[in-house]
Amino acid sequence: MKFRRQILLYLSVAALTWASTGQFSVAATYVRAPEVRFFVESTAGSWKQNNSFYAYDQSFTGGGSVAMADLGKDGVGEIVTGAGLGGEPHVRTFRLDGSFILQFYAYDKAMTAGVNVAAGDVDGDGAAEIVTGPKEGGGPHIRVFDGTGRVDQTVGFFAFDQNYKGGVNVATGDVDGDGKAEIIVGSGIGMEPTVKIFSVRGAAKSIEYHPFAADNNGGVSVAAGNVDNDAADEIFMAVHQNGEAWVKVYDYNVDKTIVGEFKVFGEGHRGGVNIAAGDMDGDGKAEVVVGVQGKGGPQVKIYEANGKDINPGFFAYEEDFHSGVNLAVGKINKDSKADVITIPGKLKPDGRTDVDKYVRVDLSEQRMYAYEQGYLVKSFLISSGLPATPTPPGEYHIQRKIYSHLYSGPGYYLPNTLYNLQFRPHYYLHGAYWHNNFGHPMSHGCVNISYANAEWLYNWMDEGDLAVIEY
């Protein structure tokens, strides 16, 4: 297959770990080879890597998606992968030892947004089918293939308006207890969080879900598993990108009964959640398995459906890899517990990619954002100019750096002000020691910054670097 060539870089920029202070820190990398890894729990709470292989050429750094199911009615699961951002829409299948089986294109080769995959028996023939949906940047076109890559029963259908380009997340599960899996579709970015249920032929079920606040438009990760040993699977939903890391577990009924509702990865995580389901402790009931979607290390954790944290989990890749981990759950070894299969994710850049690094000051939010290679590396509150002495919007370049500076004028005298970055005559980004209630316009036109953040900025920026100031 062909991929748009991507250089295998490790972008050493500040990590997207959101601290209690509301800022990002720690060095991180954002791209990685498409290595699928298998993890088994060797002892209670202790995980080890069992096997690994590369789903695509090692030079491809667009990430991917992964699923596991029995495609051949032999009682043994296969691995299904979808190429991520920048790759052609290539789906591949592998045996558990990593040996290649087959490959096919899920969409036209020109579609390079990436492919999300799921697998389950959606037509009731005893073998799992492969379900695909485009990632962010692609339309909501759902397709179904048999284990050989042939279109199965339908040429595809649109889960949402066909003009919507926010991508979709897909899963399968028998949510109505009829013995066949349904296709579960979660919205991508840019629309109200929505989950719909479809038959293999694209007929929408009457019940749909809006699990999170309408203005949380980062999408919904979806999975399904049986948490109570009844005839039907429950539906697992998580905030896919941005916002607090909420997970909800629903029954499929007209009341949309919530079985569980909880946060994962701690109160500070804002990078989104990938979600899967499986019997991780051998009790016959499915647990919630979550992976960091981005803006944090590639951590995998396990919870009961009621939110009880039952397993410390593990890091699927290097702890400084911060583009997320996509995951699936299935049986790798012969014990009673499900195992975890992972593939690296790939974040789309948050900002401009035409400059190596720059800052953006949002005057409406009273917040500064710092970017490197297009990725957000730090964000913090500032105080810009008062209405009578506004901070001028525009695109500027840092003209000079002054460690210590005197600011004075009618009614103010501020000597020994540290960490000064001039962006136009008489206007600076600088530290402010005389107040600490940032987030409100307070200055005479400069951009006031706390000393801790100003010191970081002063050391990070160089003369000539871009500063964008806008509403």
C-alpha positions as CSV (number, residue, x, y, z in Angstrom):
1,M,0.0,0.0,0.0
2,K,1.0,3.6,-0.4
3,F,1.1,6.2,2.4
4,R,2.0,9.8,2.2
5,R,5.5,9.7,3.4
6,Q,5.9,11.0,7.0
7,I,9.3,11.4,8.7
8,L,9.5,9.4,11.9
9,L,10.2,12.2,14.3
10,Y,9.9,12.5,18.0
11,L,8.8,16.0,18.6
12,S,10.3,17.0,21.9
13,V,7.9,19.7,23.1
14,A,6.1,20.4,26.3
15,A,3.7,17.7,27.4
16,L,0.0,18.2,27.5
17,T,-0.4,17.2,31.1
18,W,-2.9,19.6,32.7
19,A,-1.8,20.5,36.2
20,S,-3.9,21.9,39.0
21,T,-2.5,25.3,38.1
22,G,-4.2,25.1,34.7
23,Q,-1.0,24.9,32.7
24,F,0.9,22.2,30.7
25,S,4.4,20.9,31.5
26,V,6.9,18.1,31.0
27,A,8.6,17.1,27.7
28,A,6.6,14.9,25.3
29,T,6.7,13.3,21.9
30,Y,3.7,13.1,19.5
31,V,4.5,10.6,16.7
32,R,5.4,7.0,16.8
33,A,5.6,3.9,14.5
34,P,2.3,2.0,14.2
35,E,3.2,-0.8,16.7
36,V,0.4,-3.0,17.9
37,R,1.1,-4.4,21.3
38,F,-0.5,-7.2,23.3
39,F,-0.8,-7.0,27.1
40,V,-1.8,-9.7,29.6
41,E,-2.2,-9.4,33.4
42,S,0.6,-11.6,34.8
43,T,-0.4,-11.2,38.4
44,A,-3.1,-9.1,40.0
45,G,-2.6,-5.5,38.9
46,S,0.6,-6.3,37.1
47,W,0.7,-6.2,33.3
48,K,3.3,-7.4,30.8
49,Q,3.7,-7.1,27.1
50,N,3.0,-10.4,25.4
51,N,3.8,-9.7,21.8
52,S,3.9,-6.9,19.2
53,F,4.1,-6.2,15.5
54,Y,3.9,-3.3,13.1
55,A,0.5,-2.9,11.4
56,Y,2.0,-0.6,8.7
57,D,5.4,0.5,7.6
58,Q,7.5,1.7,10.5
59,S,7.9,5.1,8.7
60,F,4.1,5.8,9.0
61,T,3.4,7.9,12.0
62,G,-0.3,8.6,11.6
63,G,-1.4,6.3,14.3
64,G,-4.3,3.8,13.8
65,S,-7.3,2.0,15.3
66,V,-7.6,-1.6,16.4
67,A,-10.3,-4.2,17.0
68,M,-10.3,-7.9,17.8
69,A,-12.9,-10.6,16.9
70,D,-13.3,-14.0,15.4
71,L,-13.6,-13.4,11.7
72,G,-13.4,-17.0,10.6
73,K,-15.7,-19.1,12.9
74,D,-12.7,-21.0,14.3
75,G,-13.0,-19.8,17.8
76,V,-9.8,-17.8,17.6
77,G,-9.8,-14.0,17.4
78,E,-8.1,-12.0,14.7
79,I,-6.7,-8.4,14.9
80,V,-8.1,-5.7,12.7
81,T,-6.4,-2.4,12.2
82,G,-7.3,0.8,10.4
83,A,-4.7,3.3,9.2
84,G,-4.7,6.7,10.9
85,L,-4.2,10.3,9.9
86,G,-2.4,10.8,6.6
87,G,-2.6,7.2,5.4
88,E,-4.8,5.7,2.7
89,P,-7.9,4.1,4.2
90,H,-6.3,0.8,4.5
91,V,-7.7,-2.0,6.8
92,R,-5.5,-5.0,7.6
93,T,-6.1,-8.2,9.5
94,F,-3.6,-10.3,11.4
95,R,-3.3,-13.5,13.4
96,L,-2.5,-13.3,17.1
97,D,1.1,-14.0,16.4
98,G,1.2,-10.9,14.3
99,S,1.3,-12.7,10.9
100,F,-0.4,-10.9,8.1
101,I,-3.7,-12.2,6.7
102,L,-5.2,-9.7,4.2
103,Q,-5.8,-6.0,3.5
104,F,-8.3,-3.9,1.7
105,Y,-9.4,-0.3,1.2
106,A,-12.5,0.7,3.2
107,Y,-12.9,4.0,1.2
108,D,-11.6,5.7,-1.8
109,K,-7.8,6.0,-1.6
110,A,-8.0,9.8,-1.6
111,M,-9.6,9.7,1.8
112,T,-6.7,10.2,4.2
113,A,-8.5,11.3,7.4
114,G,-7.9,7.8,8.9
115,V,-10.2,4.8,9.6
116,N,-11.8,3.7,12.8
117,V,-12.5,0.0,13.0
118,A,-14.8,-2.3,15.0
119,A,-15.6,-5.9,14.7
120,G,-18.6,-8.1,15.7
121,D,-21.2,-10.5,14.3
122,V,-23.7,-7.9,13.0
123,D,-25.5,-10.3,10.5
124,G,-25.9,-13.3,12.7
125,D,-23.9,-15.7,10.6
126,G,-21.6,-16.8,13.4
127,A,-18.5,-14.9,12.1
128,A,-17.6,-11.3,13.0
129,E,-17.8,-8.6,10.4
130,I,-15.5,-5.5,10.2
131,V,-17.2,-2.1,10.6
132,T,-15.5,1.1,9.6
133,G,-16.0,4.8,10.0
134,P,-13.8,7.7,9.0
135,K,-11.8,9.7,11.6
136,E,-12.0,13.5,12.0
137,G,-12.0,15.1,8.6
138,G,-14.0,12.4,7.0
139,G,-17.8,12.0,6.5
140,P,-20.0,9.8,8.7
141,H,-20.0,6.9,6.2
142,I,-20.3,3.5,7.9
143,R,-19.3,0.4,5.9
144,V,-19.5,-3.3,6.7
145,F,-17.1,-6.0,5.4
146,D,-16.8,-9.7,5.9
147,G,-13.6,-11.2,7.1
148,T,-12.3,-11.4,3.6
149,G,-12.7,-7.7,2.9
150,R,-15.9,-8.1,0.8
151,V,-18.8,-5.7,1.3
152,D,-21.3,-7.4,3.5
153,Q,-25.1,-6.8,3.0
154,T,-24.8,-3.1,2.5
155,V,-22.8,-0.6,0.5
156,G,-22.8,1.6,3.5
157,F,-24.8,4.3,5.1
158,F,-24.5,7.7,6.7
159,A,-24.9,7.8,10.5
160,F,-25.3,11.6,10.5
161,D,-25.7,14.3,7.8
162,Q,-23.5,13.3,4.9
163,N,-22.0,16.8,4.9
164,Y,-20.7,16.5,8.4
165,K,-16.9,16.1,8.4
166,G,-16.1,15.5,12.1
167,G,-15.6,11.8,11.8
168,V,-17.2,9.0,13.8
169,N,-16.3,6.4,16.4
170,V,-17.7,2.9,15.9
171,A,-18.3,-0.2,18.0
172,T,-20.5,-3.3,17.9
173,G,-22.6,-5.0,20.6
174,D,-25.9,-6.9,21.0
175,V,-27.7,-4.1,22.8
176,D,-31.2,-5.5,22.3
177,G,-30.5,-9.1,23.2
178,D,-31.6,-10.6,19.8
179,G,-28.4,-12.6,19.3
180,K,-27.0,-10.2,16.7
181,A,-24.7,-7.3,17.3
182,E,-25.8,-3.8,16.4
183,I,-23.6,-1.1,15.0
184,I,-23.0,1.7,17.6
185,V,-21.8,5.1,16.2
186,G,-20.6,8.0,18.3
187,S,-20.3,11.4,16.8
188,G,-16.9,13.0,16.2
189,I,-15.9,16.6,16.8
190,G,-18.0,19.7,16.0
191,M,-21.5,18.5,16.9
192,E,-23.6,17.8,19.9
193,P,-22.4,14.5,21.5
194,T,-24.7,11.9,20.0
195,V,-24.8,8.1,19.9
196,K,-26.9,6.2,17.4
197,I,-27.6,2.4,17.0
198,F,-28.0,0.8,13.6
199,S,-28.7,-2.6,12.1
200,V,-26.3,-4.1,9.6
201,R,-28.3,-2.6,6.7
202,G,-28.2,0.9,8.2
203,A,-31.7,1.1,9.8
204,A,-31.5,3.4,12.8
205,K,-33.0,2.2,16.0
206,S,-35.5,4.5,17.7
207,I,-33.4,5.2,20.8
208,E,-30.5,7.6,20.5
209,Y,-28.3,9.1,23.2
210,H,-26.9,12.5,24.0
211,P,-24.7,11.6,26.9
212,F,-22.9,14.8,27.6
213,A,-23.5,18.5,27.5
214,A,-24.6,19.9,24.2
215,D,-21.6,22.3,24.0
216,N,-19.1,19.5,24.6
217,N,-18.4,18.9,20.9
218,G,-15.3,16.8,21.2
219,G,-17.1,13.6,20.2
220,V,-18.1,10.4,21.9
221,S,-16.0,7.2,22.2
222,V,-18.2,4.0,22.2
223,A,-18.0,0.4,23.2
224,A,-20.4,-2.3,24.4
225,G,-20.2,-5.1,27.0
226,N,-22.5,-7.1,29.3
227,V,-22.1,-5.8,32.8
228,D,-25.0,-7.6,34.5
229,N,-25.2,-11.1,32.8
230,D,-28.6,-10.4,31.3
231,A,-29.4,-11.0,27.6
232,A,-28.2,-7.7,26.3
233,D,-25.0,-5.6,26.2
234,E,-24.8,-2.2,27.8
235,I,-23.4,0.7,25.9
236,F,-20.2,2.4,27.1
237,M,-19.7,6.1,26.2
238,A,-16.8,8.5,27.0
239,V,-15.9,12.1,26.2
240,H,-13.6,11.5,23.2
241,Q,-11.6,14.8,23.0
242,N,-11.3,17.8,25.3
243,G,-13.4,18.5,28.4
244,E,-13.5,16.5,31.6
245,A,-12.9,12.7,31.2
246,W,-16.4,11.4,31.8
247,V,-17.6,7.9,31.2
248,K,-21.2,6.7,31.1
249,V,-22.6,3.2,30.9
250,Y,-26.2,2.9,29.6
251,D,-28.8,0.3,29.3
252,Y,-30.5,0.2,25.9
253,N,-34.1,1.1,26.8
254,V,-36.5,4.0,26.4
255,D,-35.5,5.3,29.8
256,K,-31.9,5.3,28.8
257,T,-31.0,4.0,32.2
258,I,-27.6,5.1,33.4
259,V,-25.8,2.1,35.0
260,G,-22.6,4.0,35.7
261,E,-21.3,7.6,35.5
262,F,-17.8,8.6,36.6
263,K,-14.5,10.3,35.7
264,V,-11.3,8.5,34.7
265,F,-7.6,9.4,34.9
266,G,-8.1,11.9,37.7
267,E,-9.8,15.2,37.9
268,G,-7.2,17.1,35.9
269,H,-7.3,15.1,32.7
270,R,-8.7,17.0,29.7
271,G,-7.3,15.0,26.8
272,G,-10.2,12.7,26.1
273,V,-10.8,9.0,26.4
274,N,-10.8,5.9,24.2
275,I,-13.0,3.2,25.5
276,A,-13.4,-0.6,25.3
277,A,-15.2,-3.4,27.1
278,G,-14.3,-6.9,28.3
279,D,-14.3,-9.3,31.2
280,M,-11.0,-8.2,32.7
281,D,-11.2,-10.1,36.0
282,G,-12.8,-13.4,35.0
283,D,-16.1,-12.8,36.8
284,G,-18.2,-13.2,33.7
285,K,-19.1,-9.5,33.5
286,A,-17.6,-6.8,31.4
287,E,-15.4,-4.0,32.8
288,V,-14.7,-0.6,31.4
289,V,-11.2,-0.3,29.8
290,V,-10.0,3.2,29.0
291,G,-7.0,4.7,27.2
292,V,-5.9,8.3,27.1
293,Q,-6.9,9.8,23.8
294,G,-4.3,12.5,23.9
295,K,-2.6,15.3,25.9
296,G,-1.3,12.8,28.5
297,G,0.8,9.7,28.6
298,P,-0.5,6.5,26.9
299,Q,-2.1,5.1,30.1
300,V,-4.6,2.3,30.1
301,K,-6.9,1.8,33.2
302,I,-9.7,-0.5,34.2
303,Y,-12.9,0.2,36.1
304,E,-16.1,-1.5,37.1
305,A,-19.2,-0.3,35.4
306,N,-20.1,1.6,38.6
307,G,-16.8,3.5,38.4
308,K,-14.8,1.6,40.9
309,D,-11.1,1.7,40.0
310,I,-10.1,-2.0,40.1
311,N,-6.8,-2.1,38.4
312,P,-3.8,0.4,38.2
313,G,-3.4,-0.4,34.6
314,F,-0.2,0.3,32.6
315,F,1.5,2.6,30.1
316,A,1.1,1.0,26.6
317,Y,4.1,2.9,25.2
318,E,6.8,5.3,26.4
319,E,5.3,7.6,29.1
320,D,6.3,10.7,27.2
321,F,4.3,9.7,24.1
322,H,1.3,12.0,24.2
323,S,-0.8,11.3,21.1
324,G,-3.0,8.8,22.7
325,V,-3.5,5.1,22.7
326,N,-6.3,3.3,20.9
327,L,-7.3,-0.1,22.2
328,A,-9.3,-3.3,21.9
329,V,-10.0,-6.1,24.3
330,G,-10.1,-9.8,23.6
331,K,-8.6,-13.2,24.5
332,I,-4.9,-13.7,23.8
333,N,-4.0,-16.5,26.2
334,K,-6.0,-19.4,27.8
335,D,-7.0,-17.9,31.2
336,S,-10.4,-16.6,32.0
337,K,-9.5,-12.9,31.7
338,A,-9.6,-10.7,28.7
339,D,-6.4,-9.1,27.5
340,V,-5.6,-5.7,25.9
341,I,-4.4,-4.8,22.4
342,T,-3.2,-1.3,21.7
343,I,-2.0,0.8,18.8
344,P,-0.7,4.4,19.0
345,G,-2.9,7.3,18.2
346,K,-2.1,10.5,16.4
347,L,-3.3,14.0,17.4
348,K,-4.1,16.6,14.8
349,P,-2.1,19.7,15.4
350,D,-3.9,22.3,17.6
351,G,-2.4,25.3,16.0
352,R,-0.4,26.6,13.0
353,T,2.2,24.4,11.4
354,D,3.8,27.0,9.2
355,V,6.0,28.2,12.1
356,D,8.1,26.2,14.5
357,K,6.8,27.9,17.6
358,Y,4.6,30.8,18.5
359,V,2.2,32.2,21.1
360,R,-1.4,33.2,20.7
361,V,-3.0,35.6,23.1
362,D,-6.8,35.4,23.2
363,L,-8.0,38.7,24.5
364,S,-11.6,37.5,24.9
365,E,-10.5,34.5,27.1
366,Q,-7.6,36.4,28.8
367,R,-5.5,33.4,28.1
368,M,-2.2,32.7,26.3
369,Y,-1.5,29.6,24.3
370,A,2.0,28.4,23.3
371,Y,2.5,26.1,20.4
372,E,5.4,24.1,19.0
373,Q,5.3,22.2,15.7
374,G,1.5,23.0,15.8
375,Y,0.9,21.3,19.2
376,L,-0.2,23.1,22.3
377,V,2.5,23.0,24.9
378,K,1.4,25.4,27.5
379,S,-1.6,27.6,28.4
380,F,-2.2,30.0,31.2
381,L,-4.2,33.1,32.2
382,I,-3.0,36.6,31.4
383,S,-4.2,40.2,32.0
384,S,-4.3,42.4,28.9
385,G,-5.0,46.1,28.6
386,L,-7.9,48.0,30.1
387,P,-10.5,49.4,27.7
388,A,-8.8,52.8,27.9
389,T,-5.4,51.3,27.2
390,P,-6.1,48.2,25.1
391,T,-3.6,45.6,24.0
392,P,-3.4,46.0,20.2
393,P,-4.4,42.9,18.2
394,G,-2.3,41.7,15.3
395,E,0.6,39.5,14.3
396,Y,3.9,40.5,15.7
397,H,7.4,39.1,16.1
398,I,9.4,39.4,19.3
399,Q,11.7,42.3,18.8
400,R,13.9,42.0,21.8
401,K,14.2,40.2,25.2
402,I,14.9,42.3,28.3
403,Y,15.5,40.5,31.6
404,S,14.7,43.4,33.9
405,H,12.8,46.5,32.9
406,L,11.3,49.7,34.5
407,Y,7.7,50.5,33.6
408,S,6.4,54.0,34.6
409,G,3.8,56.5,33.7
410,P,0.9,58.5,35.2
411,G,0.0,56.7,38.4
412,Y,2.4,53.8,38.2
413,Y,6.1,53.1,38.8
414,L,7.1,49.4,38.5
415,P,10.9,48.9,38.7
416,N,12.7,45.6,38.3
417,T,10.0,43.9,36.3
418,L,11.4,40.6,35.0
419,Y,11.0,38.5,31.9
420,N,10.1,41.1,29.2
421,L,9.5,40.3,25.6
422,Q,8.9,43.3,23.4
423,F,6.5,42.6,20.5
424,R,6.1,46.2,19.2
425,P,7.4,49.6,20.5
426,H,6.3,50.2,24.1
427,Y,4.3,46.9,24.2
428,Y,5.6,43.8,26.0
429,L,4.7,40.3,27.2
430,H,6.1,40.5,30.7
431,G,6.0,39.2,34.3
432,A,3.8,41.1,36.8
433,Y,4.6,40.9,40.5
434,W,2.1,43.5,41.6
435,H,-1.1,41.3,41.2
436,N,-2.1,37.7,41.0
437,N,-5.7,37.8,39.8
438,F,-4.9,37.1,36.2
439,G,-7.8,36.5,33.8
440,H,-9.1,40.1,33.7
441,P,-8.0,43.1,31.7
442,M,-5.8,45.2,34.1
443,S,-2.8,46.6,32.3
444,H,-1.8,49.7,30.4
445,G,-1.6,47.8,27.2
446,C,1.1,45.2,27.8
447,V,0.3,41.5,28.5
448,N,0.8,40.8,32.2
449,I,1.8,37.2,33.1
450,S,2.5,35.5,36.4
451,Y,6.2,35.3,37.2
452,A,6.3,31.5,37.0
453,N,4.7,31.5,33.5
454,A,6.7,34.6,32.4
455,E,10.0,33.0,33.3
456,W,9.0,29.9,31.3
457,L,8.0,32.0,28.3
458,Y,11.1,34.2,28.5
459,N,13.3,31.1,28.3
460,W,11.2,29.4,25.6
461,M,10.8,32.2,23.1
462,D,13.5,33.7,20.9
463,E,13.8,37.0,19.2
464,G,11.9,36.8,15.9
465,D,9.3,34.3,17.2
466,L,5.7,35.0,16.3
467,A,3.1,36.4,18.7
468,V,-0.5,36.5,17.6
469,I,-2.9,38.7,19.6
470,E,-6.5,38.4,18.7
471,Y,-10.1,38.4,20.0
